[in-house]
Structure formats: structure tokens, C-alpha cells
Amino acid sequence: MRRRYKLTLIVISFLLVGLVSVFFSYSNYLDDNLNNKTLVLSNEYLSLNYLNGNLYDIPDFLNGDKIIKKVSVTNLTDNIVGFTLAIMDINIASKNIKIQVYDEDDNIVYDEYLLGTDTELVKTKEISGKKTLNYTIVITNEGEDTFFGADLLVYNEYSLEVANSFKETILRDNQFGELVSPIGTVSTTNEGLLVSEDELGQTYYFRGSVDNNYVKMNNLMFRIVRINGDGSVRLVLDNTLEDNSYYLRRINKTNEYLNNMIFDNSDIKKVLDEWYNTNLLSADNYIASSNFCYDNAFYLQNESEYFTNSYDRIYVSNAASLNCQEGIYVGKVGLLSIDEVIYAGASKDGTNNSYYLYNPSILNNWWTMSSSKVNAQSNNVNNYLITSGGGIDLEGKLNSSYGIRPVISLDKGVKVSGMGTLENPYEIVS
């Protein structure tokens, strides 16, 4: 009897070992069927701690209800690893369920309404060796009572040793240039790829008459503006959209002028979202949510005039910066900031028909996202414009109609072919 009992224990032990081996061999997709319980998983690259479980199964998700889950991601290796946090197998009957993701510093890194499709919330995020990153996922029902089901999933994308990302391709294809013309003056020569800082880290930007920063995507031509501090690659459409648009058709006639400048509230955001859904939704997996800077804080009030921080940087201090401190919109599509245009080679002191943002086929002024000043007496709220001659106009009234050049950021894990020239532009291969 005792011998049979020992034999049974040995068989059970082998079965358990086999199950554990099967689990660890499934190294990329780290998921489980537990709900609302702490779930710790790991493979050779990452250790994951779903502090509140990784499943959502709520038959009665009432209006105003909020679900909070937390997950920590630890890199077990000494190398940089890229991972993605996604929400999968979504089961909803409402378009009013909002999902927000906060990093460990309480910065919002994702803020959108959920659709019924798998959605990448934190995409191809690089984590250094032996480091841990923490995220909080908040899901709120802002509509009618409904049901809600979904899975949280973290999976590793690559180890930097074998990656060949778009960022690395750009760095490989370009030698670092030296600043020829000071930032704030016109740049008429090819100054190449230069280095600076933004709010996310080190950024690499193109300046001057660059001719190897073309990207073709879904039959649209873009120009590379810079590699963002998080490793994604920022692109601007090489032309304007066919139709001009108001930035904000109706100006708020109260003293709350800051609200008029918020991109989230603008009419132009709706135009950009519609353009994105029509032209780029099929490539959504390649496009990262990124920071767009509208900088709507005032630094000076003078009688009936208000001047924003960007007015101070551009027109007073001559100190343009890619490090956005106030007024950040996080999303898939936006506009250039005035600082990005100046780093590319524009100046408040004159036109420039030599830098890469100038396109002779653009015959109208076009919008930036940056606010400039307010004249309360005449109820004028202004953003910076870029003129058809490549110069800067600080009096683009929000309720006037101008051209639009959409801006997107390609995910840091995207791989490309091509050389970046007009004849052989970069194109996504995976």
C-alpha cells in the first residue's frame, strides 16, 4: 500500500513538472485564467505581477463604475527588452467605456474609449536590464449600464541585441551633424541629424534642407521630423490636406481663454481623427500614441492681452525647446509644435524656402498646435501658423480656416526598407 502511494506521488510530480515546462516554453504571451487575484508570471525575459489579476468579467458594469488594475513589469536580463501591454478579447456593447493607463509617475500614457478590437495600450516600451516599470489601468463606464469582459496581456517584443528598429535604421543611415545655424535662425543647408532632449529623454531631429527623411505609408508621403525620446519616430505629412479647417470654430467669450487652446476641445482634432480613420486605421498597429505639445499656459498679462509660454520662448527669449512642460495631448495623430518647426529650420525673423518642411505645392498657411497669445478686447485667440513661404505667423485666429499637416509617430519596433530618399523612401516591412 505504501509503495503504491509513493508511486502515485511520483506520477503526480512528473505531471506537475511537465505542466510548468509547457507554461515556460510559451515565452511571449504571458496570460492566465485568474480574475481579481494576484498573478505572477515570468519567462526568460520578463517577470510580470498582475496585482489585481488580468481578467475582466463584469456582467453588470454600471454607469460611473470604475475598475482599477495594476501591473508591474520587471526585466530579468541585463539587456534592454521591448514589451507591449495590451487589452485583448474585449466583450462590450457600449462605445462609452474609457480606458486610461498611468505610469508610475502618474503620467497618462493612454487615454481613449475602447472599441471591440484588441488594443495595444503601452506599445513596444523599452525597459533597461534589471529594472521594473509599474502601470495602473483605469476603466470607467461613462455611458449606460452594460457588461464588460477583457484580458490584460503583457508580452515581450524583442531583445535589443537582435532588434533592427526604425530608430536604429535612421541612426545607421545618418552621421550626426553639427549645428551650423543657431536654433531660432533660418537653416538653409543640410545640417543632418542632431541631438537634443525632450520630456521623454534623448531626441534626434532633422534640420535644414534634408533629403533623406522621406517615408511612404498607405500611398501617403511623410517626412521624418525626429526620433522621440521614447524611441518612436515622428512623421509629418509632406503636404497639407485637401481642405482647410478651423482650429476652433466658436471661441468661448468668457475669460477662460486657456480652454479655447486645449487641443482635446478643438474642431481640428475631429478633422484629424476622421482623416486618420480613413487613411491609416489599417496601419494602426504600427502607429504609437505619443506626446503632442500645445503649451497653453500664460506667462504674461498686459491689459487686455495675454501671452503664452511659447510666445516667451519664441519671441522674447529666443529659446525654443523640444521639452514640453505644459499642455500635452497623448494620442495617435496631432500637429507639430512651433518649437519642432523652429528646430527643423524656421525662424520668426524671415521665410525659408530651403528647409524640408517647405513644400512649394503648399499655397496656404498651415496650423501648428502651439498657442501664442490672446487679445481679450477683440476676443481673438491665436495659434502659430507656418506660412506658405516657410515663415512663422503668430496671429492665426483659431476661428479662421487654414491648412492641416497631420503628424503621427511610428512605433519604435517598426522595421523598414528603403533609404529615406524621395526616389527610395522608407517603407514599413513589419
N, C-alpha and C positions, 0 to 999 in steps of 0.2 A: 504493500500500500504506500509506504513512504517513498519507495523507488518510483512508483507511478506518479506521485505528487511532484517529485523533483523533475521528472521528465516533462510534465506539464508546464512547470515554471520555465524550463529551458526553452520550450517551444514558444511560449508567450514572449520571452525575452528576445528571441530571434525575430519574431514578428514586429515587435516594437522598434528594434534597430532598423529593420527594413523600411518601416514607415517613415522614420526620421530621415533615412538616407534619401528616400524619394522626395521628401519635402525640401531638403537642402539642395538637391540637384535642380530644383526649379528655381534658379537663382535670380531671375529678373523680376518676376511678378510675385510680390510678397503679400499674400492675402489670406484670409481665414473666414470661418463662418460664425465667429463670435460676435455678439452685439452688446454694446454698452458695458463691456468688461475690458480691463487692461489686456492688451495683446502685444506681446514682444516677439518679434521675428528677426531673423538675421540670415545673411548669406556670406560669401567670401568678401563682399564689398561693404555692405551696409548693415547696420543694426537699427531696427525700427521699433518704436514704442508708441502704439496707439493707446493713449491713456484712457480713452473712453470707448474703446472698441472701434471697429472700422466699418460697421454696417448701420444703415438707417432702415428701419422697418416700422413706420408710424401710420397706422390706419386712420387716425383722427388727428391731422395736423391743422390746428385751428388758427384762425386769423390772429395775428400778433404773436403766435408761438415762436419760440427761438430755440434752436438746438446748437449746442456748443460742443465741439470735439477738439482734442489736441493730439498732435503727433510730433514726436522728436525723431530726427534722423542723424545717425552717427556714422561717420566714415571710419571703417575698421582698418583701412590701408594707410600707407604712408604717401600715396599719390592722390592727386585731385580726381574726384569721381563726379560725374554728372548724374543727377537723378531728376525724376518728374513726379509730382504729386497730382493725382487725377481723381475725379469722381466719375464712377462708371455705373452701367446698368441702371440708369435713372428711370424711375417709375413715378411720373407726376401727371396731373390733369389740370395744371394751372401754369400761367405764364407770369405769376406774381410771386414766385419764390426766389428770393435774393440770396446769393452766397457771397460771403466776404472772407478773405484769408488775410490774417495778420501775421507778421513775422515776430520774432522775439523782442523787437524794439517797438512793437505796436504800430508799425507802418503797414498800411493796407497794400497788399501786393496783388490782390484780385478782388474785383467788385462788379459783379454782373448778375443779371437774372438768369436762372437756369433754364436751359432748353432740355429736350428729351434725349439729347445725344451725349456720348462720352465727352468729357470736358477736361482739358489739362489746366490745372489751377496754378501750379508753380512748374514752369517748363524748363527742363534741362538746366537746373540750378547746379552750379559747381560748388563742391564742398571740399575744403582742404583736408589733408590727412589728419586723422585722429580728432577731427572737430565734430561738434554737434550743433545742429540747427533745429529750432523749435517753431512750430506753426500752430495757430488757433484758427479753426474753421467755424464760422458762424453762419447758420442758415435760418432765415426769417421768412415766415409766411406773411406777405403784405396784401394778400387777397382773400378770397373766400376759403372756407373750410375745405380741406381736401385730404388726400392720402399722400404719403411720400415714402419712397424707397430708393436706396442707392448704396454703393460701396465706395469707400475711400481706398485708394491704392497708391503706394509708392513703389517705384521700380527704378533700378539703376540703368542709365543710358549708355555710359561708356567710361572707360578709364582714360585719362589724358594721354597715356603712353601710346594708345592706338588710335586716338581721335585725329581727324583731319577736318576741323570745323571751318566754317566760313571765315571766322576771325583769324584762324591760323593761316588760311589761304591768302587773305589780304596782307597779313604781316609778312608772309613769304614772298609775295609778289611786289612788295614796295620797300624801298630803303627809306629809313627815317630821314625826313628833310630837316632843314634848319629854317627858323623863322626869318624870312627876308624882309617883309614889311610888317611893322608893328600891328598887333591886333587893334582894330579901330580905324586903320587906314586901308585904302583900296589895295587889293592884291591882284596884280595883272600877270604874274608869272606863275609857272607851275611849281608851287612850294612843296607839293607832295603830301606825305602823311606825317603829321605832327602829333605830339603827346600833350595831354593836359589832364585835368581832374574834373569829374562830375560828382553828383551826390552819391553815386554808387561805387566809385573807385576810379581807376585809370581809364581814360578815354583816348582814342586815337582818331583824329579828324583830318579830313582832306581840306586843302586850302589853295585857292588860286585857279589857274587855268588847267585843272586836272583833266586828263583824257583817258584814264584807265579805271574809272569808278562807275561804269555802266552795269546795270543789272536788268535782265529781261525776265518778266514773270507774267504768265497768263496774257501774253501778247501786249503787255504794257512795258514801257521803258522807264526805269528809275535811275537815279544817281545815288551813290553811297555818300552820305553826309559824314558819318563817323561810326566807330565801334563804341557802343555804350559801355559804361563802367561795369555792367553785369555780363558783358561778352556778346550780347545781341548786336545786330548790325542795322543801323538806322538808314532808311531809304526815303527819298523824296521823289515824287513823280516828276519826270523830266519836262512835263508840260502842265498847263492848267486844265481843269475840267472844262467841258464844252460850255457850260452855263455858269455865269457869275452868281453870287449869293450874298444875302445879308449875313452879317455875323449874328446880330440880334435885331429882329425887325422892330420890336416895341421896347423902347427904353423906359425903365422904371423912373417915374418923375418924383421920387422921394429922394432923401439924402443918402439912401443905401446904395451908393454908386458901385461899391465893390461887388454886389450881387450881379450887376449887369455884365461884369467882366469874367464871371466864372464860366469856364468852358462847358461844364456839365449842363448849364442852363441855356446854352446858346442854340439858335436855329441852325448854325453851321454844323454843329455836331450831328444833327439829324441828317443833313445832306451827306456828310462824310460816312455815317453809318450805312445809309442807303447805298452809296457808291461801293463801300466795302462788301456788303452783302451781295451786290450784283456782280462784282468783278473778282473778288478774292476769297469768297466763302469756301470755294473748293480747295483753296490752299491754306485754310485756317490753321491746320496743324503745323505749318511752317512759320507762322507769324506769332511773335511773342507779345504779351502785354508789356508795355513799357511806360516810362515816365514822360509826360509832356508838360512843359512849364508855361503857365500863363501869368504868374507873378503879378497878382492884383493888389498888393499892399501899397499904401501911400506912404511916402517919406516926407512930403511937404504939402501944406495947405497955405495958399496965398490968396486971400479974399475969396473970390468965387472959383478959383482954380485949384485942382488937386493934381499932384504929380506922383507917379508911381515909382517904386524902386528901380524899375527898368529904365525910366527916364533919367534917374540919377546916374545909373551905370553908363548909359549910352551918351547922354548929352551933357552931363556935368562932370563926372569923374573919369570918363573915358576908360571904363574898367569892365568891359563885357566879361561874362563868366558862364561856363557850362555847368556850374554847380548851382542848381536850382534850390532855393531855400523856402520859398512860399508859393502857393498856388500850383500844386502838382495834380494833374489828372493822370490816372493809370488806365490804359486801355489799348485796344488793338490798332486804332487809327486816330491821327490828330494832325497838327500843323507844326511847322518849325517855330522855334522861339527866335526873337530878334537877335539874341546872343549867338545862336547857331549860324544865322546868316552872316553875322559880322565875322565869326571865326572862319567862315567859308571864303570871305574876301570882300564883303561890302563895307561901306563907311557912311556915316552921316554927312560927310563933307563932299560927297560927289557921287556920280554914277559910275558904274563899272560894267563894261560890256565884254570883259575878258575872263571873269571867273566862271566856274562851272554851273552856278545857279542861273546865270544869264542865258536866256534862250531867245533868239531873235523872232521866233514864231509866237512868243507871248507878247500880245499887244496891249494888255491891260495891267493895271496894278493888281497885286495879289496879297492875300491875307497872311500875316503871321498870327501866332496865338498870344503874343505879348501885348499887354495893355500899356498905354503911355501916359495919358492924362485925361482929366475931366474939366469941362467948362460948365459949372453948375448954372450959370446965368442963362446960357443958351441951351442947356440940357444936352450938351454934346459929350458923349463918352467915346474915347478913341483907342484904337489899337494901331500898332505899327503896320505899315504896308511896305511891300517891296515894289518899286516902280518898274515899268516896262524897260527902263534903261539900266536896271540893276542897282538903283539907289534906294534910299530909305525915306519914307514919308511917315511922320509920327501922328498925322491927323486923319487916320482912316476911321471915319464915324461908323460906329457899329451898325447903325440902321441904314447904311449905304451898301451898295452891291459891288463886290469886287471878285477877282479870280481866286480859285482854290487849287492848291497843290497838296494833295494828301500825303501823309507821312506814315510809314509803318516801320516795324523793326523785325527782321528775320531772326528766328530762334538761333541761339548760339550753337546748337548741334547740327544745323543745316550744313549739308555738303554741296559743293557747286563744281561745275565745269566752266571752261572758258578762261579768258584773260582779262576781262573787265573793259575791253575797248568797245567802241561803237560797232565795229565790224564783228567782234567776237566777245559779246558781253557775258558776264557771269550768268549762269542759269542753274537752278536747283536740280540736283540729281537724286537727293534723298534727304 
